[in-house]
């Protein structure tokens, strides 16, 4: 009887993201019928690109048992620098390379203090969040930087955020698909991916088995920084400007997407492909709250509750499986 119960729990745990997705669509469709329109779902897919990109990098960090709350501020800083360099006439390829490198350096900064000096991820990334937000305000002088679309580089940069491919598919969504395919390959088909899961599952055991846990964790934060930079490029290109307050609260949506997607905050458990479904659920919740006119203050409350429910569900499922 216990074996049958555990088997059922495993099935529910494995496919819970699909069950949640169906339930969310049904409930939200009952709340607001216009939510189910094809045009509305098209808007949702366009809107989730930034969060899905952030969540891909966040998955690596959370799988190692860490967390990164600096991604929103890193996004803003990289976006501001990118737009300013484009406005200054720098070659688009150089701008993109420098922007991704900047994101990698921010991630490396976090990784050194967390993995090498063994400080708490929450404290380190909280400090980095403050540093990046302050640097963004200093760099922009507290005012938006407008993209010059009259320049050739400016036009290309704007297309990155709002251009389409294959007869109307947003380039940002194509980028999301490619990014998640790469993340899936790295986590499931490479030695590094196995190291990430091993470190998140039991860091001490991983170290004793010969895994360089310090390097594995540092690399996870570097990847997270790079995806934050990529998200910064996408969002600044989409609105053709860099806003000093860009990315505020984005770390919450990224963490929520990863947790709802079934990745355990304890580390070592989760599938990156489910993270994109978590991002879609967050996108649908944001969309329905906008459709029914829920104020932004209440929206943050709802998302906080959603994260707590997802964590509670993960904890309860894990305890039941252990029993």
C-alpha positions in Angstrom: 0.0 0.0 0.0 2.9 2.3 0.9 4.7 1.5 -2.3 1.6 2.3 -4.3 1.2 5.6 -2.4 4.8 6.6 -3.1 4.4 5.7 -6.8 1.4 8.0 -7.0 3.2 10.8 -5.2 6.2 10.4 -7.6 3.9 10.7 -10.6 2.2 13.7 -9.1 5.5 15.3 -8.3 6.9 14.6 -11.8 3.9 16.0 -13.6 2.7 18.6 -11.1 3.8 21.5 -13.3 1.5 20.3 -16.1 -1.4 19.9 -13.6 -0.8 23.4 -12.2 -0.6 24.8 -15.7 -4.0 23.3 -16.7 -5.6 24.4 -13.5 -4.3 27.9 -13.8 -5.6 28.2 -17.4 -9.0 26.9 -16.4 -9.4 29.1 -13.3 -8.1 32.3 -15.0 -10.3 31.6 -18.0 -13.3 31.5 -15.7 -12.3 34.8 -14.0 -11.8 36.6 -17.3 -13.0 35.0 -20.5 -10.9 37.3 -22.7 -7.8 35.6 -21.1 -8.4 32.6 -23.3 -8.2 34.6 -26.6 -5.4 33.5 -28.9 -4.2 37.2 -29.2 -3.9 37.4 -25.4 -1.7 34.3 -25.3 0.4 35.8 -28.0 1.0 38.8 -25.8 1.8 36.6 -22.8 4.5 34.7 -24.9 6.0 38.1 -25.9 6.0 39.3 -22.3 7.6 36.3 -20.6 10.9 36.4 -22.6 12.8 38.6 -20.2 11.7 36.6 -17.1 12.3 33.2 -18.9 15.9 34.3 -19.7 16.6 35.4 -16.1 15.0 32.2 -14.8 17.3 30.0 -17.0 20.4 31.4 -15.2 18.6 31.3 -11.9 18.0 27.6 -12.3 21.7 26.9 -12.3 22.2 28.9 -9.1 19.3 27.3 -7.3 20.3 23.8 -8.4 23.6 24.4 -6.5 21.6 25.3 -3.4 22.2 29.1 -3.8 20.2 32.1 -4.8 20.8 35.3 -6.7 18.7 38.4 -5.9 21.0 40.8 -7.8 19.8 39.9 -11.3 17.3 42.7 -11.6 19.9 45.3 -10.7 22.5 43.7 -12.9 20.0 43.8 -15.8 19.5 47.5 -15.3 23.3 48.3 -15.2 24.1 46.2 -18.3 21.1 47.7 -20.2 22.2 51.3 -19.3 25.8 50.7 -20.4 24.7 48.9 -23.6 22.3 51.7 -24.7 24.9 54.4 -23.9 27.6 52.6 -25.9 25.2 52.2 -28.9 24.3 55.9 -28.6 28.0 56.7 -28.7 28.4 54.9 -32.0 30.1 51.7 -30.9 29.8 48.6 -33.2 26.8 46.5 -32.2 28.9 43.3 -32.0 31.4 44.9 -29.6 28.5 46.2 -27.5 26.9 42.8 -27.2 30.2 41.1 -26.3 31.0 43.7 -23.7 27.6 43.5 -22.2 27.6 39.7 -21.8 31.2 40.0 -20.4 30.0 42.6 -17.9 27.2 40.2 -16.8 29.8 37.4 -16.4 32.0 39.6 -14.2 29.0 40.5 -12.0 28.3 36.8 -11.6 32.0 36.0 -11.0 32.0 38.7 -8.2 29.1 36.9 -6.6 30.6 33.5 -7.1 34.0 34.4 -5.6 32.4 35.6 -2.3 29.9 32.7 -2.2 31.9 29.8 -3.4 35.5 30.8 -2.4 34.9 32.8 0.8 31.8 30.7 1.6 29.6 33.6 2.5 25.7 33.4 2.5 24.3 33.7 -1.1 21.5 35.9 0.1 23.8 38.4 1.8 26.3 38.6 -1.0 23.7 39.0 -3.8 21.8 41.6 -1.6 25.1 43.6 -1.5 25.6 43.2 -5.2 22.0 44.2 -5.9 22.7 47.5 -3.9 26.0 48.1 -5.7 24.6 47.5 -9.2 21.5 49.7 -8.5 23.7 52.5 -7.2 26.1 52.3 -10.1 23.2 52.4 -12.5 21.9 55.6 -11.0 25.4 57.1 -11.0 25.9 56.1 -14.6 22.6 57.4 -15.9 22.5 60.3 -13.4 19.0 59.1 -12.5 17.6 59.8 -15.9 16.7 57.5 -18.9 19.2 57.1 -21.7 17.4 57.1 -25.1 18.5 54.8 -27.9 19.3 56.6 -31.2 17.5 54.4 -33.7 18.7 56.6 -36.5 22.1 54.9 -36.2 22.6 51.5 -38.0 23.7 49.9 -34.7 20.6 51.5 -33.0 18.3 49.9 -35.5 19.8 46.5 -35.1 19.8 46.8 -31.3 16.1 47.8 -31.4 15.4 44.8 -33.6 16.9 42.4 -31.0 14.2 43.5 -28.6 11.2 43.8 -30.9 12.1 42.2 -34.2 10.5 39.0 -35.6 11.7 35.9 -37.5 10.0 33.1 -39.5 6.9 35.1 -40.4 6.1 36.8 -37.1 7.8 34.9 -34.3 9.5 37.4 -31.9 13.3 37.1 -32.0 13.3 37.2 -28.2 11.2 34.0 -28.1 13.5 32.3 -30.5 16.4 33.3 -28.2 14.5 31.8 -25.3 14.1 28.5 -27.1 17.8 28.4 -28.1 18.9 29.4 -24.5 16.8 26.6 -22.9 18.1 24.1 -25.4 21.6 25.0 -24.4 20.8 24.9 -20.7 19.2 21.5 -21.1 22.2 20.2 -22.9 24.7 21.5 -20.3 22.7 20.2 -17.3 21.8 16.8 -18.7 24.6 15.9 -21.1 27.8 17.3 -19.7 30.1 16.6 -16.7 29.5 20.1 -15.5 25.8 19.5 -15.4 26.2 16.4 -13.2 28.5 18.4 -10.9 25.8 21.1 -10.5 23.3 18.5 -9.3 25.9 16.7 -7.1 26.9 20.0 -5.4 23.3 20.9 -4.8 22.4 17.5 -3.5 25.2 17.2 -1.1 28.2 19.5 -1.4 30.4 17.7 1.1 29.8 14.3 -0.6 30.5 15.9 -4.0 33.8 17.4 -2.7 34.9 14.0 -1.3 34.1 12.4 -4.6 36.6 14.7 -6.4 34.3 17.4 -7.7 35.6 20.9 -7.5 32.5 22.4 -5.8 34.0 25.9 -5.6 34.4 26.0 -9.4 31.0 24.5 -10.1 29.2 27.1 -7.9 31.3 30.0 -9.2 30.4 29.0 -12.8 26.7 28.8 -11.9 26.8 32.4 -10.8 28.7 33.4 -13.9 26.0 31.8 -16.0 23.3 33.6 -14.0 25.1 36.9 -14.5 25.4 36.3 -18.3 21.6 35.6 -18.6 20.9 38.8 -16.5 23.0 40.7 -19.0 21.1 39.1 -21.9 17.8 40.0 -20.3 19.1 43.6 -19.9 19.9 43.8 -23.6 16.4 42.5 -24.5 14.4 44.8 -22.3 16.4 48.0 -23.1 16.3 47.1 -26.8 12.5 46.6 -26.6 11.7 50.0 -25.1 14.6 51.7 -27.0 15.9 53.2 -23.7 17.7 52.4 -20.5 15.7 53.2 -17.3 17.5 53.6 -14.0 14.8 51.6 -12.2 14.7 48.8 -14.8 14.5 45.3 -13.5 13.1 46.2 -10.1 11.4 43.2 -8.6 12.5 41.0 -11.6 14.5 38.7 -9.3 11.2 37.8 -7.5 9.6 36.7 -10.8 12.7 34.7 -11.8 12.9 32.8 -8.5 9.1 32.2 -8.6 9.4 30.7 -12.2 12.2 28.4 -11.0 10.4 27.2 -7.9 7.0 26.8 -9.6 8.8 24.8 -12.3 9.7 22.3 -9.6 13.3 23.1 -8.8 13.9 22.7 -5.1 15.3 25.6 -3.2 17.4 23.0 -1.2 19.3 22.3 -4.5 20.1 19.2 -6.4 16.5 18.6 -7.8 14.8 20.1 -10.8 14.5 20.3 -14.5 15.4 23.4 -16.4 12.8 22.8 -19.1 10.1 23.0 -16.4 11.4 26.4 -15.5 10.1 27.9 -18.7 6.6 26.6 -17.8 7.0 28.3 -14.4 7.8 31.5 -16.3 4.7 31.0 -18.4 2.5 30.6 -15.3 4.0 33.8 -13.7 3.3 35.5 -17.1 -0.3 34.3 -17.1 -0.8 35.5 -13.5 0.7 39.0 -14.4 -1.5 39.1 -17.4 -4.8 38.2 -15.7 -4.1 40.7 -12.9 -3.6 43.4 -15.5 -6.8 42.4 -17.4 -8.9 42.6 -14.3 -7.2 45.8 -13.1 -5.4 44.6 -10.0 -3.0 47.3 -8.7 0.7 46.6 -8.9 1.1 46.7 -5.1 -1.4 43.8 -4.8 0.3 41.9 -7.6 3.5 41.6 -5.6 1.5 40.2 -2.7 -0.1 37.6 -5.0 3.3 36.6 -6.4 4.8 36.3 -2.8 1.9 34.0 -1.9 2.5 31.9 -5.0 6.1 31.4 -4.1 5.2 30.3 -0.6 2.7 27.8 -1.9 5.2 26.4 -4.4 7.8 26.0 -1.7 5.3 24.4 0.7 4.2 22.0 -2.0 7.8 21.0 -2.7 8.5 20.5 1.0 5.4 18.4 1.6 6.0 16.3 -1.5 9.6 15.6 -0.5 8.6 14.6 3.1 5.9 12.3 1.8 8.3 10.6 -0.6 10.9 10.1 2.2 8.2 8.4 4.3 
